[in-house]
Amino acid sequence: MNAMTPTVPTERLINELQSFGVRLVDPTAGADSRRGGAGPSDHKAVTIDGVTVMVPVHTAPAFESPYLAEKPDAGGLSTITRDGHPVARISFPQRPRFYDLATAEGVPYSKIAVLHGRDVLATTVLQTCVRYASRTKTCQFCAIGQSLAAGRTIERKTPAQLAEVAKAAVELDGVRHMVMTTGTPPGKDRGAAILCESAAAVKAAVDLPIQVQCEPPDDDIWFARMRQAGADALGMHLEAVTPAVRARIMPGKAQVSIERYLQAFAAAVPVFGRGQVSTYILAGLGDTREAILSLSETLIGLGVYPFVVPFVPISGTPLESHPTPTAGFMHDILAPLSDMLVAGGLKATDVKAGCAKCGACSALSTYERRGAA
């Protein structure tokens, strides 16, 4: 069997897999899974029905998941079963060739940037955060220091290093866009200055769409500076949408109010364009379905793409035992949200670079395609 239509709609299956996770018969299949750090950690990329998604494999729920990925066959295809019954055929994106290279100083490229999904290059330019050392200020889900402590990355990626790796990733592995995020440094620009010099260096080396991600800087002039430096898209991530949840889950970051985020979004959209500014919302931290959809409606009205993903706990963080949201809860958010996005003219396929374009951490873009069909 070389192909198999999932036994349930693809968007529902992705929801299930991202809620339950997957047990792997062969953990070495495909590209390396990610542990710790920023972004979709403790996950592995899999392709289902032509859609590449990040699925938890190293979390507590995944170890007890009813879903099992069998050992890939000679063609690289694997069968996912639930309680022993086949539900879909999947493949694993292969380890990228640029991982085998190193800089002249001996720094492996994989410590500078990594592959997300199937064709996205991602890097945390500054692998430290002004709030991370304090458990009274840090985001309770954050693992930005874990990969640094484990020696899997370096603290500060220079513009020259990022340009070198980006060029190789495009030429060797067909990478199509890049995500640059950063821990928040001291200072009012909140990382925008670092992102400016990094984006400029990459754009000088290779024609690659770039999304930069930071907290809202105090001065809106930074949006134009990042755009002029070569950033094609911008992410400013709320994570949670109500003040009470934000204060409980991320006490330091919550000091930058939702109102300030909305002001920053309103200032950034004219610079980058409708749909080229996005925010990351973690469903399952305590916000209700109604709260997430209400704020999403406001964001869409501003021209901001609300990328809603299921919260997945990362080992070693204060929320490592926090439950993932159910697939039903995610369906009840993503189905109406996708309709709102289509009606508002915001589509993942139109985003130039970044998390919303990749879409691997959520089934949202799959719902979106279903709604637009």
SVG drawing of the C-alpha trace seen along z (x, -y; Angstrom):
<svg xmlns="http://www.w3.org/2000/svg" viewBox="-18 -55 56 59">
<polyline fill="none" stroke="black" stroke-width="0.4" points="0.0,0.0 1.7,-3.2 -1.1,-5.6 -4.0,-5.6 -6.7,-8.2 -7.1,-8.8 -10.1,-7.0 -11.2,-10.3 -11.0,-13.8 -7.3,-15.0 -8.0,-18.0 -9.6,-15.8 -6.8,-13.3 -4.2,-16.0 -6.1,-17.3 -6.1,-13.9 -2.4,-13.3 -1.4,-16.7 -3.5,-16.2 -2.5,-12.5 0.9,-12.5 2.3,-9.4 4.3,-6.4 7.2,-5.5 8.3,-1.9 11.4,-3.4 12.4,-6.7 15.2,-7.1 12.9,-7.4 13.2,-10.6 14.7,-13.9 15.8,-14.3 13.0,-15.1 13.4,-18.3 13.9,-18.4 13.8,-21.6 14.4,-25.1 11.9,-27.4 9.1,-26.4 7.7,-22.9 9.9,-21.0 9.5,-17.4 8.0,-16.9 8.7,-15.1 7.6,-16.2 5.4,-13.8 3.6,-14.1 -0.1,-13.0 -2.1,-13.2 0.4,-15.7 0.3,-17.9 3.5,-18.1 2.8,-18.6 4.7,-18.6 3.4,-15.8 4.5,-15.3 6.6,-12.2 8.6,-12.9 5.8,-14.1 4.0,-12.2 0.7,-12.0 2.6,-10.7 4.1,-7.8 0.5,-6.6 -1.0,-7.6 -3.4,-5.2 -1.6,-6.1 1.4,-4.1 3.6,-4.8 5.1,-1.5 8.6,-1.2 8.9,-2.7 9.0,-0.4 11.7,-0.4 10.0,-3.4 10.0,-5.4 6.3,-5.1 4.9,-4.2 1.4,-3.2 -0.3,-4.9 -2.6,-2.6 -5.0,-3.4 -5.7,-0.5 -4.2,1.8 -6.4,0.5 -4.7,-1.3 -5.8,-5.0 -3.3,-6.6 -0.1,-6.3 2.6,-8.8 6.1,-9.7 8.9,-11.5 10.8,-14.4 14.5,-13.2 17.4,-14.7 18.5,-17.8 21.9,-17.7 22.9,-21.1 23.0,-19.4 26.2,-17.7 28.1,-21.0 29.9,-23.3 31.3,-26.8 35.0,-27.5 35.1,-27.8 33.7,-24.3 30.2,-25.2 27.7,-22.7 25.1,-24.3 22.4,-22.5 23.4,-24.5 22.7,-27.7 19.4,-26.9 17.1,-23.9 14.5,-22.5 10.9,-22.9 8.2,-21.0 9.3,-20.2 10.8,-23.3 11.2,-26.0 14.5,-27.1 14.2,-28.3 16.6,-29.9 16.5,-31.5 19.0,-34.3 19.5,-35.0 19.0,-31.8 18.6,-33.6 15.8,-35.8 15.8,-38.5 13.0,-36.7 14.1,-33.1 16.3,-33.0 13.5,-34.1 10.6,-31.6 8.5,-34.6 8.9,-36.2 9.5,-33.4 6.8,-32.0 5.9,-28.7 5.9,-26.8 9.3,-28.1 12.3,-25.9 14.5,-28.4 17.4,-27.5 17.2,-23.7 18.8,-23.2 21.5,-25.7 22.3,-23.9 22.3,-20.6 24.9,-21.9 22.5,-21.6 22.8,-25.2 24.8,-28.3 23.7,-31.4 24.2,-34.1 24.0,-33.4 25.9,-36.0 24.5,-37.6 27.3,-36.0 26.6,-32.5 22.8,-32.9 23.5,-34.0 25.9,-31.1 23.5,-28.5 20.5,-30.0 22.3,-29.9 23.3,-26.2 19.7,-25.2 18.2,-26.8 20.8,-25.2 21.0,-21.8 17.5,-21.2 15.2,-23.5 14.2,-25.5 11.5,-28.0 11.2,-30.4 12.8,-31.3 11.7,-32.0 13.9,-34.2 12.8,-34.4 14.7,-35.6 14.7,-35.6 13.9,-39.0 17.1,-40.9 17.3,-43.9 16.3,-47.1 13.2,-48.8 13.5,-47.4 12.8,-43.8 15.1,-42.1 14.1,-44.1 17.6,-45.4 19.1,-41.9 16.5,-40.8 17.2,-43.7 20.9,-42.9 20.2,-39.2 17.6,-39.6 19.7,-42.1 22.6,-39.6 20.5,-36.7 18.8,-38.7 22.2,-39.9 23.3,-36.2 20.2,-34.5 16.7,-35.3 14.7,-33.8 11.4,-35.1 11.9,-35.8 9.5,-36.1 10.9,-37.9 9.4,-37.3 9.7,-39.5 7.6,-41.2 6.2,-44.6 9.0,-47.1 8.3,-50.3 8.8,-52.4 6.7,-51.5 9.5,-52.8 11.1,-49.4 8.5,-47.9 9.7,-50.0 13.3,-49.2 12.7,-45.5 10.8,-45.7 13.6,-47.7 16.2,-45.3 14.6,-42.5 11.9,-41.0 8.8,-40.0 6.5,-39.1 6.3,-39.7 5.1,-37.6 4.3,-39.1 3.0,-36.3 0.3,-36.7 0.3,-33.0 -2.8,-33.6 -5.7,-36.0 -7.1,-36.9 -5.3,-39.0 -5.8,-36.4 -4.4,-33.5 -1.5,-35.6 -0.6,-36.8 -0.7,-33.2 1.2,-31.5 3.6,-34.3 3.9,-36.8 6.8,-38.7 5.5,-38.9 2.0,-39.8 3.4,-43.1 3.2,-44.0 -0.6,-44.3 -3.0,-43.0 -3.8,-46.6 -0.2,-47.3 -0.2,-44.3 -3.3,-45.5 -1.7,-49.0 1.4,-47.4 -0.5,-45.2 -2.4,-48.2 0.9,-50.0 2.7,-47.0 0.0,-45.9 0.4,-49.0 4.1,-48.3 4.0,-44.6 0.6,-44.3 -2.6,-42.5 -2.0,-38.9 1.8,-39.4 1.6,-40.1 0.6,-37.2 0.3,-36.1 0.7,-32.7 -2.1,-31.6 -1.7,-28.5 -5.1,-26.9 -5.4,-24.8 -3.8,-27.1 -7.1,-28.2 -8.6,-30.6 -12.1,-29.6 -13.1,-28.9 -15.2,-32.0 -12.3,-34.2 -10.0,-32.9 -12.5,-33.3 -13.5,-36.8 -10.0,-38.1 -9.3,-36.4 -12.2,-38.3 -10.6,-41.5 -7.2,-40.5 -8.6,-39.5 -10.3,-42.9 -6.9,-44.5 -5.4,-42.3 -3.5,-40.0 -3.4,-36.3 -4.2,-34.5 -2.3,-31.2 -4.0,-29.0 -2.2,-25.9 -2.8,-23.2 -0.6,-23.7 1.9,-20.8 3.8,-20.6 7.6,-20.4 9.6,-18.2 11.5,-20.1 9.2,-23.1 6.8,-24.1 3.9,-23.0 5.4,-19.7 2.4,-17.9 -0.2,-20.3 -2.8,-18.4 -3.0,-19.0 -6.3,-20.3 -8.7,-17.7 -9.1,-17.3 -12.8,-18.2 -11.8,-21.5 -9.4,-22.3 -12.0,-21.4 -14.5,-23.7 -12.0,-26.6 -10.4,-25.8 -13.5,-25.1 -15.2,-28.5 -11.8,-30.3 -11.0,-29.0 -14.3,-30.3 -13.5,-33.7 -10.1,-33.8 -11.5,-32.9 -14.2,-35.5 -11.6,-38.1 -9.4,-37.4 -6.5,-36.0 -5.1,-32.7 -2.1,-30.8 -1.1,-30.3 -0.8,-34.0 1.5,-34.6 5.1,-35.1 7.0,-33.4 6.7,-32.1 4.6,-29.9 1.2,-30.6 2.6,-29.8 4.3,-26.6 1.2,-25.6 2.8,-22.5 2.0,-23.1 -1.8,-23.3 -4.5,-21.8 -5.8,-25.4 -4.5,-25.7 -6.1,-22.3 -9.5,-23.5 -8.9,-26.7 -8.4,-24.8 -11.5,-22.7 -13.6,-25.8 -12.3,-27.5 -12.9,-24.5"/>
</svg>
